[in-house]
Amino acid sequence: MVIRVRSKLKNVYVKVVAVIIARNERENIIKVIELLKQQTLNLGRIIVVNDGSTDETGEIARKMGCEVIDLPYHEESFLGRPELAERLNIGLKLAEKYNPDYVLVMGADHILPKDYVKRIVERMEVNPKLVVASGHVRGEPYSESNPRGSGRIIRASWLKREFGSLCFPVCWGWEAYILLKALKSGYEVKCFREIESEVERRTGLGKAGCWGKAMYALGYDWKYALGRCLLTFIKSPKAGLNMFWGWVKHEDVERTDIAEWVNQMQKREFWRKVCEIVKCGGRK
């Protein structure tokens, strides 16, 4: 399906495919799919990766007209792990067959406003350097340089150019990896605060140990890693300790190809902020 979008600069034709990872989401997936189908910029395809659900998630999505990929049951949750990237890639491989201009990556509890896709795609169309973008989840922490994992819209041509296909690298910290990879290559990523959405489950700290391993894989400078562990500890001591031990105990974790760049970038950013603080103190 080819969609016409009027941007500020010109009329363009784009194709957007959504990929949803779902596991036992019968309570949420109907509303999520309904609002995806009502987007003012209609989606060409909606693909649901049914990740071993024991409820009717797959049947519901199929009845609603989605393309469903049913995967075997597994007991362990893969949230925050490289295995989740493998499951997303199964959906992205199918999406690639439709030659999309953009892919929308979704969780099955994420409720988007009807103009969500259109508003973000319009911004990406007028800025070719912007390759990953999302809106903001109401009531959750906001960072302009950190597009949400669910609700991300990614430029397909950039993914193919960077990785050879629409599939993500399978590594610890894969969601943050593609953002940092884009920045390293001179591209832009952005979270738009004014484009708000909602989730049925607030983002939690349950997989803090995985985040710790991700920090090691991505090459976090020790000051940033310890700082994140401390901030997490303040919210939840257990989660903070799990994050710390995930960072320290990383026997099964390989460094990514951007680790050295991330480490040096964070060191420069740290000293830049220190200099700003010193200058501000001097002016007082």
C-alpha positions as CSV (number, residue, x, y, z in Angstrom):
1,M,0.0,0.0,0.0
2,V,1.4,3.4,-1.0
3,I,0.5,6.4,1.2
4,R,0.6,10.0,0.3
5,V,1.8,12.4,2.9
6,R,1.8,16.2,2.6
7,S,5.0,17.6,4.2
8,K,6.1,21.1,4.7
9,L,8.4,20.8,1.6
10,K,6.7,18.6,-0.9
11,N,4.3,15.8,-1.5
12,V,6.0,12.4,-0.9
13,Y,4.9,8.8,-1.2
14,V,5.8,6.5,1.7
15,K,5.1,3.0,2.9
16,V,5.1,2.2,6.7
17,V,5.0,-1.3,8.1
18,A,4.4,-2.0,11.8
19,V,5.9,-4.9,13.7
20,I,4.5,-5.8,17.1
21,I,6.0,-8.2,19.6
22,A,3.3,-9.8,21.7
23,R,3.3,-12.4,24.5
24,N,0.0,-13.1,26.3
25,E,-1.5,-9.8,25.4
26,R,-5.2,-10.6,24.8
27,E,-6.2,-7.9,27.3
28,N,-4.4,-5.1,25.4
29,I,-3.8,-6.1,21.8
30,I,-7.3,-5.4,20.5
31,K,-7.1,-1.7,21.4
32,V,-3.5,-1.4,20.2
33,I,-4.3,-2.9,16.7
34,E,-7.6,-0.9,16.4
35,L,-5.7,2.4,16.9
36,L,-3.0,1.3,14.5
37,K,-5.6,0.7,11.9
38,Q,-7.1,4.1,12.5
39,Q,-3.9,6.0,12.0
40,T,-4.4,9.1,9.8
41,L,-1.4,7.9,7.8
42,N,-2.6,4.3,7.2
43,L,-0.2,1.5,7.7
44,G,0.5,-0.7,4.8
45,R,1.0,-3.8,7.0
46,I,0.7,-4.8,10.6
47,I,2.9,-7.8,11.5
48,V,2.5,-9.5,14.9
49,V,5.2,-11.7,16.3
50,N,3.3,-13.9,18.7
51,D,6.2,-14.9,21.0
52,G,5.0,-18.2,22.6
53,S,1.7,-16.9,24.0
54,T,-0.5,-19.3,26.0
55,D,-3.6,-17.2,25.5
56,E,-5.5,-16.1,22.4
57,T,-3.1,-13.3,21.4
58,G,-2.3,-14.8,18.0
59,E,-5.8,-15.7,17.1
60,I,-7.1,-12.2,18.0
61,A,-4.4,-10.5,15.9
62,R,-5.1,-12.8,13.0
63,K,-8.9,-12.2,13.1
64,M,-8.1,-8.4,13.0
65,G,-6.3,-8.8,9.7
66,C,-2.7,-8.8,10.9
67,E,0.0,-11.1,9.6
68,V,0.9,-13.3,12.5
69,I,4.1,-15.2,13.1
70,D,3.6,-17.9,15.8
71,L,6.7,-18.8,17.8
72,P,7.2,-21.7,20.3
73,Y,6.5,-21.2,24.0
74,H,9.4,-20.4,26.3
75,E,9.2,-20.1,30.0
76,E,11.8,-17.4,30.5
77,S,11.1,-13.7,29.7
78,F,13.5,-12.3,27.1
79,L,12.8,-8.7,28.1
80,G,16.0,-6.7,27.9
81,R,17.9,-9.7,26.4
82,P,19.5,-10.3,23.0
83,E,16.9,-13.0,22.4
84,L,14.2,-10.4,22.1
85,A,16.1,-8.8,19.2
86,E,16.1,-12.2,17.5
87,R,12.3,-12.3,17.8
88,L,11.9,-8.8,16.5
89,N,14.1,-9.6,13.6
90,I,11.7,-12.4,12.6
91,G,9.0,-9.8,12.1
92,L,11.4,-7.4,10.4
93,K,12.4,-10.0,7.9
94,L,8.8,-10.4,6.9
95,A,8.4,-6.6,6.8
96,E,11.4,-6.3,4.4
97,K,9.5,-8.2,1.8
98,Y,7.1,-5.3,1.5
99,N,10.0,-2.8,0.8
100,P,8.8,-0.2,3.4
101,D,10.2,3.3,3.7
102,Y,9.8,3.2,7.5
103,V,9.2,0.5,10.1
104,L,7.2,1.1,13.3
105,V,8.4,-1.1,16.2
106,M,5.7,-1.6,18.8
107,G,5.0,-3.3,22.1
108,A,1.6,-4.8,22.5
109,D,0.5,-2.5,25.3
110,H,1.3,0.8,23.6
111,I,-1.7,3.0,22.8
112,L,-0.9,5.5,20.0
113,P,-3.0,8.6,19.1
114,K,-4.4,8.5,15.6
115,D,-2.0,11.0,14.2
116,Y,1.1,9.5,15.8
117,V,2.6,8.0,12.7
118,K,1.8,10.9,10.4
119,R,3.3,13.5,12.6
120,I,6.6,11.7,13.1
121,V,6.9,10.7,9.4
122,E,6.3,14.3,8.3
123,R,9.2,15.4,10.5
124,M,11.5,12.6,9.2
125,E,10.6,13.4,5.6
126,V,11.8,17.0,5.9
127,N,15.0,15.9,7.7
128,P,16.9,13.1,5.9
129,K,19.4,13.0,8.7
130,L,16.7,11.9,11.2
131,V,16.7,8.1,11.1
132,V,15.1,7.0,14.4
133,A,12.3,8.9,16.1
134,S,9.4,8.4,18.5
135,G,6.9,10.3,20.6
136,H,6.8,10.6,24.3
137,V,4.9,8.3,26.8
138,R,2.8,10.5,29.0
139,G,4.0,10.4,32.7
140,E,7.3,8.7,32.0
141,P,10.9,10.2,32.0
142,Y,11.7,12.2,28.8
143,S,15.0,12.5,26.9
144,E,15.1,14.2,23.5
145,S,18.0,12.1,22.4
146,N,16.4,8.7,23.5
147,P,13.5,7.6,21.3
148,R,11.3,5.1,23.0
149,G,11.9,1.4,22.3
150,S,8.2,0.9,21.6
151,G,6.7,3.5,19.2
152,R,10.0,4.0,17.3
153,I,9.8,4.8,13.6
154,I,13.0,3.9,11.8
155,R,14.1,4.8,8.3
156,A,14.4,1.6,6.4
157,S,17.0,2.8,3.9
158,W,19.3,3.7,6.8
159,L,18.9,0.3,8.5
160,K,19.7,-1.5,5.2
161,R,22.7,0.8,4.6
162,E,24.0,0.3,8.1
163,F,23.3,-3.4,8.7
164,G,22.6,-4.9,5.3
165,S,18.9,-5.5,6.1
166,L,16.0,-4.3,8.3
167,C,17.2,-6.7,11.1
168,F,18.8,-5.3,14.2
169,P,22.2,-6.6,15.5
170,V,21.6,-9.2,18.2
171,C,23.6,-8.0,21.2
172,W,23.1,-6.8,24.8
173,G,21.7,-3.3,24.7
174,W,20.4,-3.7,21.1
175,E,17.7,-1.0,21.5
176,A,20.3,1.6,22.6
177,Y,22.9,0.3,20.2
178,I,21.0,1.4,17.0
179,L,20.6,4.9,18.5
180,L,24.3,5.2,19.3
181,K,25.3,3.7,16.0
182,A,23.3,6.3,14.2
183,L,24.9,9.1,16.2
184,K,28.4,7.7,15.6
185,S,27.6,7.7,11.8
186,G,26.6,11.3,11.9
187,Y,22.8,10.9,11.8
188,E,20.1,12.1,14.2
189,V,17.7,10.4,16.6
190,K,14.9,12.2,18.4
191,C,12.0,11.8,20.8
192,F,9.3,14.4,20.3
193,R,7.8,15.4,23.6
194,E,4.7,17.1,22.0
195,I,3.6,13.8,20.4
196,E,2.3,11.9,23.4
197,S,1.1,8.3,23.8
198,E,0.2,5.9,26.6
199,V,1.1,2.5,27.8
200,E,-1.0,0.0,29.7
201,R,2.0,-1.0,31.9
202,R,4.5,1.6,33.1
203,T,8.1,1.0,32.3
204,G,9.6,-0.8,35.3
205,L,13.0,-1.8,36.7
206,G,12.5,-5.5,36.5
207,K,15.4,-6.3,34.2
208,A,18.0,-4.0,35.7
209,G,20.6,-6.8,35.5
210,C,20.2,-6.9,31.8
211,W,20.7,-3.1,31.6
212,G,23.9,-3.5,33.5
213,K,25.2,-6.0,30.9
214,A,24.1,-3.7,28.2
215,M,26.1,-0.8,29.6
216,Y,29.2,-3.1,29.5
217,A,28.5,-4.2,25.9
218,L,28.0,-0.6,24.8
219,G,31.2,0.6,26.4
220,Y,29.8,2.9,29.1
221,D,32.4,5.0,30.9
222,W,32.6,3.9,34.5
223,K,31.3,7.3,35.8
224,Y,28.2,7.0,33.7
225,A,27.7,3.4,34.6
226,L,28.0,4.0,38.3
227,G,25.8,7.1,38.1
228,R,23.0,5.1,36.4
229,C,23.3,2.3,39.0
230,L,23.1,4.9,41.8
231,L,20.1,6.6,40.3
232,T,18.4,3.3,39.9
233,F,19.3,2.3,43.5
234,I,17.6,5.4,44.8
235,K,14.4,4.3,43.2
236,S,14.8,0.6,43.9
237,P,17.8,-0.7,45.9
238,K,17.3,-4.2,44.6
239,A,17.2,-3.0,41.0
240,G,20.2,-0.8,41.5
241,L,22.3,-3.7,42.9
242,N,21.1,-6.0,40.1
243,M,22.2,-3.4,37.5
244,F,25.6,-3.0,39.2
245,W,26.3,-6.7,39.3
246,G,25.1,-7.1,35.7
247,W,27.7,-4.4,34.7
248,V,30.5,-6.0,36.8
249,K,29.8,-9.7,36.0
250,H,29.8,-9.8,32.2
251,E,31.5,-13.1,31.4
252,D,28.9,-13.8,28.7
253,V,28.8,-10.3,27.2
254,E,30.8,-9.2,24.2
255,R,31.7,-5.6,23.6
256,T,30.0,-4.0,20.6
257,D,31.8,-2.4,17.7
258,I,30.8,1.1,19.0
259,A,32.0,0.5,22.6
260,E,35.2,2.6,22.3
261,W,33.4,5.4,20.6
262,V,30.7,5.5,23.3
263,N,33.3,5.4,26.1
264,Q,35.2,8.4,24.6
265,M,32.0,10.3,23.8
266,Q,30.9,10.0,27.4
267,K,34.3,11.1,28.8
268,R,34.2,14.2,26.6
269,E,30.6,14.9,27.7
270,F,31.5,14.4,31.4
271,W,34.3,16.9,31.2
272,R,32.3,19.4,29.2
273,K,29.6,19.4,31.9
274,V,32.3,19.8,34.6
275,C,33.7,22.8,32.7
276,E,30.2,24.3,32.4
277,I,29.7,24.0,36.2
278,V,33.0,25.5,37.0
279,K,32.3,28.5,34.6
280,C,28.9,29.0,36.1
281,G,30.4,29.0,39.6
282,G,33.0,31.5,38.6
283,R,30.4,33.9,37.3
284,K,28.5,33.8,40.6
